[in-house]
Amino acid sequence: MIRLSIDGKPAADFSNGEIVYFGVTIGTHKLVAQPLAKCSKSQVTEETINVKAGDALLRRITGSVIEPSPPPYR
């Protein structure tokens, strides 16, 4: 399980394969992914994002690493 926090507030706990959508305000936000299992080898990672009007930012969490997700194929 991974806990995702947005701007210092817990937003969701994820299991493998889960998808969640968040609506955030325009501006700069800090994302933090933290493993919940004490024995996990994953580390806490963070990313700062800048949201503009009309943006749809996709992120994938692998282990506890936050990375940009490629757009879906059409």
Residue pairs with C-beta under 8 A, 6 or more apart in sequence:
1 13
1 14
1 15
1 35
1 36
1 37
2 13
2 14
2 33
2 34
2 35
2 36
2 42
2 61
2 64
3 10
3 12
3 13
3 14
3 33
3 34
3 35
3 36
4 10
4 11
4 12
4 13
4 14
4 20
4 31
4 32
4 33
4 61
5 11
5 31
5 32
5 34
6 22
6 24
6 29
6 30
6 31
7 29
7 30
8 30
8 32
11 22
12 20
12 22
13 36
14 20
14 61
24 51
25 51
26 51
26 52
26 53
27 50
27 51
28 48
28 49
28 50
28 51
29 48
29 49
29 51
30 46
30 47
30 48
31 46
31 47
31 48
31 49
31 59
31 66
32 44
32 45
32 46
33 44
33 45
33 46
33 61
33 64
33 65
33 66
34 44
34 64
35 42
35 43
35 44
35 63
35 64
40 64
41 63
42 63
42 64
42 65
43 64
44 64
45 64
45 65
45 66
46 66
47 59
47 66
49 57
49 59
51 57
57 68
58 68
58 69
58 70
58 71
59 66
59 67
59 68
59 69
60 66
60 67
60 68
60 69
61 67
